[in-house]
């Protein structure tokens, strides 16, 4: 029964808990057992708190027995990224500087998840301060891909994606700056949603006005992702960017969607101009074209946002300096990716930052014009399949050598540059039985439409279970 519980959807698990067919304690114990069994080979969780988890589960079980009002995630376990503050639970940011750091306050998103009834299992691994698209740090080492543990889970929410794929958690919280929810979702065969800036409150953060970095949900299905999103959203004065969702329930919208009738969809094979692995591109094209079957209109178009690359890197550098001003005297103790980002930011001139902002505006207007014709734009999430876990990044794409460790995630960071919401959803497997992610991009606050389209993609392209999930 324990194994069966870990393979339930979050929606089904929440329903079974509400109807007293599964207890919160049973759910917690099943997932803790899965972590104990599977995590040593995958290293998705870096901190697990079984005593706290079971204590919260017992409280949740008592509430079920009292037949009181239950939250939408009541008794459902959730994994929290190690960049997100958790009161009383170690939060290291993947940095040796914070190896023993224990916050006294929950981040706002964690507070909301607890208020919805979720049970925190622990923290998932991340590159140091999220600076990297391969999940590795000097504190906990590398996270491995459950589909093949010799390969990367990507990053920076690699721990969350691997935990989901390995059936160690039904839901995971994460963050996304350049693609940190989407590229791990693509590599691990799960669903990761970059949210509209302000929709999920980022508190506490050093740069509260920074709009390219967002918090969002990750799950094993579009409907589960929508369920988690609903619990994360809500207006608050704790953030200057906070915005209320302009819909009642994303999960309800996804569950009720019976077709994509009237939706205008564009498929663009290479929005970064990098080249794309042919097997990945063929699968993504087929998944997009197949949406004709659920009554969407699908056109193939050619767009290239690659001229936004330097703007993104400059603005990322500026943000890295702003976020880590207090660590400049200890920069030699930081990992190469993070230290390199900070040094690149310090080398920027005001004119370079201003040019980057102007280019960002230009790229945004091009996206805006696209959304006057199309409701959604679909494109491969990553241009390559999962690469060896020992590599920091793939150095060649389609025969072209890359200039920078960030270049390969151009398909995702060129969406972040325009602060648009986007999801990665499984669109099939490669011949090597590795997941392929299709990215679905929409205008601001189009999450219900994005996730509804993702639901039809995943239903038409089931990928099954990875070999390393017990």
C-alpha positions in Angstrom: 0.0 0.0 0.0 2.9 2.4 0.8 4.2 2.1 -2.8 0.7 2.7 -4.1 0.3 5.9 -2.1 3.5 7.3 -3.6 2.2 6.7 -7.1 -1.1 8.6 -6.5 -1.6 12.0 -8.0 -1.7 14.8 -5.6 -5.3 15.5 -6.5 -6.3 11.8 -5.8 -4.3 11.8 -2.6 -6.0 14.9 -1.3 -9.4 13.4 -2.1 -8.6 10.1 -0.4 -7.4 12.0 2.7 -10.5 14.1 2.8 -12.7 11.0 2.5 -10.7 9.2 5.2 -9.5 6.4 2.9 -5.9 7.4 3.4 -4.6 9.0 6.5 -2.1 11.9 6.5 0.2 9.7 8.7 0.0 6.9 6.1 0.9 9.4 3.3 3.8 10.9 5.3 5.2 7.5 6.2 4.9 6.2 2.7 6.8 9.2 1.3 9.5 9.1 4.0 10.0 5.4 3.3 10.4 6.2 -0.4 13.0 8.9 0.4 14.9 6.4 2.6 14.8 3.8 -0.2 15.4 6.0 -3.3 17.2 9.2 -2.2 20.7 7.6 -1.6 21.0 6.9 -5.4 19.4 10.2 -6.5 20.2 12.8 -3.9 17.1 14.8 -4.5 16.5 15.7 -0.8 19.4 17.3 1.1 17.5 17.7 4.4 14.7 15.5 5.6 12.8 16.1 8.9 10.9 12.9 9.6 10.1 13.8 13.2 8.5 17.2 12.2 6.8 15.6 9.2 5.1 12.9 11.3 4.2 15.4 14.0 2.5 17.6 11.4 0.8 14.6 9.9 -0.6 13.5 13.2 -2.1 17.0 13.7 -3.5 16.8 10.2 -5.0 13.4 11.0 -6.6 14.7 14.2 -8.2 17.5 12.1 -9.7 14.9 9.6 -11.2 12.9 12.5 -12.8 16.1 13.9 -14.4 16.6 10.5 -13.5 20.3 10.5 -12.9 22.4 7.4 -9.8 21.1 5.5 -7.5 23.0 3.2 -7.1 21.9 -0.5 -3.7 20.3 0.3 -4.7 18.8 3.7 -2.3 16.1 4.6 -0.5 16.1 1.2 3.3 16.0 1.5 5.3 18.7 -0.3 9.0 19.2 -0.9 10.6 22.7 -0.5 13.6 23.9 -2.4 16.7 24.7 -0.4 16.6 28.3 -1.5 13.3 28.9 0.2 13.3 29.7 4.0 11.7 27.2 6.3 11.3 27.9 10.0 13.1 25.4 12.1 14.4 23.5 9.1 17.9 23.9 7.8 18.1 26.1 4.7 21.6 26.2 3.2 21.0 27.8 -0.3 23.5 25.1 -1.4 26.4 27.2 0.0 29.1 26.3 2.5 28.6 29.8 4.0 25.1 28.7 5.2 25.9 25.0 5.9 24.2 25.2 9.3 21.7 28.0 8.7 18.2 27.5 10.3 15.7 30.2 9.6 13.2 31.4 12.3 10.5 32.4 9.8 8.9 30.6 6.9 8.9 32.2 3.4 5.5 33.4 2.5 5.0 30.6 0.0 5.7 28.0 2.7 3.3 29.7 5.1 0.6 29.5 2.4 1.2 25.9 1.7 1.0 25.0 5.4 -2.2 27.0 5.6 -3.6 24.9 2.8 -2.8 21.8 4.9 0.4 20.6 3.1 2.9 18.6 5.1 6.6 19.6 4.6 8.9 16.6 4.0 12.1 18.5 3.8 14.4 20.5 1.5 15.5 19.6 -2.1 18.9 20.1 -3.5 19.9 23.2 -5.6 23.1 24.6 -7.0 24.6 27.3 -4.8 22.0 30.1 -4.6 20.4 28.7 -7.7 23.4 29.6 -9.9 23.6 26.7 -12.3 21.5 24.5 -14.7 23.1 21.3 -13.2 22.2 20.7 -9.6 25.5 20.4 -7.7 27.0 22.2 -4.7 29.9 21.8 -2.3 27.6 21.0 0.6 25.6 18.1 -0.7 27.1 17.1 -4.0 25.1 16.4 -7.2 21.5 15.4 -7.8 21.1 12.6 -10.3 18.3 11.9 -12.8 15.9 9.1 -11.8 15.7 8.1 -15.5 19.5 7.4 -15.5 21.5 8.2 -12.5 24.6 8.8 -14.6 22.9 11.9 -16.0 22.0 15.4 -14.7 18.6 16.3 -13.3 19.4 19.9 -14.6 18.8 22.9 -12.2 18.3 24.8 -10.3 15.2 23.0 -9.0 16.8 19.7 -9.9 16.2 18.3 -6.5 12.5 19.0 -6.7 12.2 17.5 -10.1 14.1 14.4 -9.2 12.0 13.9 -6.0 8.8 14.0 -8.1 10.1 11.7 -10.8 11.4 9.3 -8.2 8.0 9.2 -6.4 9.5 10.6 -3.2 7.1 13.6 -3.1 3.8 14.3 -4.9 4.4 18.1 -5.1 7.4 20.4 -5.0 8.0 24.1 -4.7 10.7 25.8 -6.7 12.1 29.0 -8.2 12.8 30.1 -11.7 15.1 32.8 -13.0 16.5 31.5 -16.3 14.6 28.2 -16.5 15.1 26.7 -13.1 11.6 25.1 -12.9 11.4 24.3 -16.6 14.7 22.6 -17.5 14.7 20.2 -14.6 11.1 19.3 -15.4 12.1 18.6 -19.0 15.1 16.4 -17.9 13.1 14.5 -15.3 9.8 14.1 -17.0 7.6 16.2 -14.8 5.7 19.5 -15.0 7.3 22.7 -13.9 5.6 26.1 -14.1 7.3 29.5 -14.3 4.6 31.9 -12.9 3.7 35.4 -13.8 5.8 37.8 -11.8 4.0 38.8 -8.6 1.5 35.9 -8.7 3.4 33.9 -6.1 4.8 36.2 -3.4 8.6 36.0 -3.0 9.1 37.0 0.6 11.7 37.3 2.2 14.0 38.3 -0.7 16.9 40.7 -1.0 15.6 42.4 -4.2 11.8 42.5 -3.8 11.3 44.5 -7.1 13.2 41.9 -9.1 10.7 40.5 -11.6 12.7 37.9 -13.6 13.1 35.5 -10.6 9.8 33.9 -9.5 8.5 31.1 -7.3 6.3 28.4 -8.7 4.9 24.9 -8.6 6.3 21.6 -9.8 4.3 18.3 -10.0 3.8 15.1 -12.0 0.8 16.4 -13.9 -0.7 19.6 -15.1 -3.8 19.3 -12.8 -1.5 18.6 -9.8 0.5 21.6 -10.8 -2.6 23.8 -10.9 -3.7 22.4 -7.5 -0.4 23.5 -6.0 -0.5 26.9 -7.8 -3.9 27.7 -6.3 -2.4 27.1 -2.8 0.6 29.4 -3.6 -1.2 32.4 -4.9 -2.8 35.4 -3.1 -2.3 39.1 -2.7 -0.2 40.3 0.2 1.4 43.6 1.2 4.7 41.7 1.9 5.7 42.2 -1.7 5.6 45.3 -3.9 4.9 43.1 -6.9 2.2 41.0 -5.4 -0.9 40.5 -7.5 -4.1 38.5 -7.0 -4.8 35.8 -9.5 -7.5 37.0 -12.0 -9.2 33.6 -11.9 -11.1 31.6 -9.3 -9.2 28.3 -9.5 -6.5 27.2 -12.0 -7.1 23.6 -10.9 -10.8 23.9 -11.7 -10.1 25.4 -15.1 -7.7 22.6 -16.0 -10.0 19.8 -14.7 -13.0 21.1 -16.7 -11.1 21.6 -19.9 -12.5 19.1 -22.4 -10.8 20.5 -25.5 -8.7 23.5 -26.7 -11.5 24.7 -29.1 -10.8 28.2 -30.2 -7.2 28.3 -28.9 -4.6 29.7 -31.4 -1.3 27.9 -31.0 2.1 28.6 -32.6 4.9 26.1 -32.7 8.4 27.6 -33.0 11.2 25.0 -33.2 14.2 27.2 -32.1 13.4 30.5 -30.3 17.1 30.9 -29.2 18.7 30.3 -32.6 21.0 27.7 -31.0 20.0 24.6 -32.9 18.0 21.7 -31.3 18.7 18.0 -31.0 16.7 16.5 -33.9 15.0 13.8 -31.9 13.8 16.4 -29.4 12.6 18.8 -32.0 10.7 16.0 -33.9 8.9 14.9 -30.7 8.0 18.5 -29.7 6.7 19.3 -33.2 4.6 16.1 -33.2 3.2 16.9 -29.7 2.3 20.4 -30.8 0.7 19.4 -34.1 -1.3 16.7 -32.3 -3.2 19.4 -30.4 -5.3 19.7 -33.6 -7.0 16.6 -32.3 -8.4 18.6 -29.4 -9.6 21.3 -31.7 -6.8 23.8 -31.3 -5.5 25.7 -34.3 -1.7 25.0 -34.7 0.6 26.9 -37.0 4.4 26.5 -37.3 6.3 29.8 -37.2 9.9 30.9 -37.2 10.9 33.2 -34.4 14.4 34.0 -33.0 14.7 35.9 -29.8 18.4 35.0 -29.5 19.5 38.7 -29.8 18.2 39.0 -26.2 21.0 36.7 -24.9 23.5 39.5 -23.9 20.7 41.5 -22.3 19.6 38.6 -20.1 23.2 37.8 -19.0 23.8 41.5 -18.2 20.6 41.8 -16.1 21.4 38.5 -14.4 24.8 39.8 -13.5 23.3 43.0 -12.1 20.9 40.9 -10.0 23.7 38.6 -8.7 25.6 41.6 -7.5 22.5 43.0 -5.8 21.7 39.7 -4.2 25.2 39.0 -2.9 26.7 42.4 -2.0 27.2 41.1 1.5 29.4 38.3 0.3 31.8 40.2 -1.9 34.6 39.9 0.7 34.1 36.1 0.7 33.7 35.6 -3.0 36.7 33.2 -3.1 34.6 30.8 -0.9 31.8 30.7 -3.4 31.4 28.1 -6.2 32.7 29.0 -9.7 29.2 29.6 -11.3 28.1 32.0 -8.6 31.4 33.8 -8.3 31.6 34.1 -12.0 28.1 35.6 -12.2 28.9 38.1 -9.5 32.2 39.1 -11.1 30.5 39.5 -14.5 28.0 41.8 -12.8 30.6 43.8 -11.1 32.3 44.4 -14.5 29.2 45.9 -16.1 28.9 49.6 -16.9 25.7 51.7 -16.4 25.5 52.0 -20.1 25.6 48.2 -20.6 22.8 47.8 -18.0 20.8 50.5 -19.7 21.3 48.9 -23.1 20.2 45.5 -21.6 16.9 47.1 -20.3 16.2 48.6 -23.7 16.8 45.3 -25.5 14.6 43.6 -22.9 11.8 46.0 -23.8 12.3 45.3 -27.5 12.1 41.5 -26.9 9.0 41.9 -24.7 7.3 43.9 -27.5 8.0 41.1 -29.9 6.5 38.6 -27.6 3.5 41.0 -27.0 2.9 41.2 -30.8 3.0 37.4 -31.1 0.3 37.1 -28.5 -1.9 39.4 -30.5 -2.1 36.6 -33.1 -1.6 33.5 -30.9 -2.8 32.5 -27.5 0.2 30.3 -26.8 3.6 29.6 -28.2 5.1 26.1 -28.0 8.8 25.3 -28.3 11.3 22.6 -27.1 12.1 23.4 -23.4 15.8 22.3 -23.8 17.8 21.9 -27.0 19.6 18.8 -25.7 18.7 15.6 -23.7 20.1 15.1 -20.2 23.9 15.2 -20.1 26.4 13.5 -17.8 26.0 14.6 -14.2 29.7 15.4 -14.0 29.4 18.1 -16.7 28.6 21.7 -15.7 26.8 22.2 -19.0 26.6 20.8 -22.5 29.4 22.5 -24.6 28.0 21.7 -28.1 24.5 21.8 -29.5 23.9 20.5 -33.0 27.6 20.8 -33.8 27.8 24.4 -32.5 30.2 25.2 -29.6 28.7 27.3 -26.8 30.3 30.4 -25.4 28.8 30.4 -21.9 27.5 27.9 -19.4 24.2 29.7 -19.6 23.8 29.5 -23.4 22.1 26.1 -23.6 19.1 27.3 -21.6 18.4 30.1 -24.0 15.0 28.7 -24.9 13.9 29.3 -21.3 15.8 32.5 -20.3 14.5 34.3 -23.4 11.1 33.7 -21.9 12.2 34.9 -18.5 13.7 38.0 -20.1 10.1 39.1 -21.0 8.8 37.9 -17.6 6.3 35.6 -19.2 4.7 32.5 -17.6 5.6 29.2 -19.2 5.4 25.5 -18.4 7.5 22.5 -19.3 5.4 19.3 -19.9 6.6 15.8 -20.9 6.2 15.3 -24.7 7.6 11.8 -25.0 10.9 9.9 -24.6 14.1 9.8 -26.6 15.3 6.5 -28.1 17.5 6.3 -25.0 14.3 6.4 -22.8 14.9 9.9 -21.5 12.2 12.5 -21.1 11.6 15.3 -23.6 10.0 18.6 -22.4 7.7 20.8 -24.5 7.6 24.4 -23.3 4.3 26.3 -23.5 4.5 30.1 -23.2 1.7 32.5 -22.7 1.0 36.2 -21.9 0.9 37.3 -18.3 -1.7 35.6 -16.1 -2.5 32.9 -18.7 -1.6 30.0 -16.4 -5.0 28.3 -16.6 -4.7 28.2 -20.4 -1.0 27.1 -20.3 -1.8 24.3 -17.9 -4.9 23.2 -19.8 -2.8 22.8 -23.0 -0.2 20.9 -20.9 -2.9 18.5 -19.8 -3.7 17.5 -23.3 0.0 17.2 -24.2 0.8 14.9 -21.3 -2.4 12.8 -21.9 -1.3 12.2 -25.6 2.3 11.5 -24.6 2.5 9.2 -21.5 6.0 8.5 -20.5 5.5 6.0 -17.7 7.7 5.6 -14.6 11.5 6.1 -14.5 13.5 3.0 -13.6 14.9 4.6 -10.4 11.7 5.1 -8.4 11.8 2.0 -6.3 
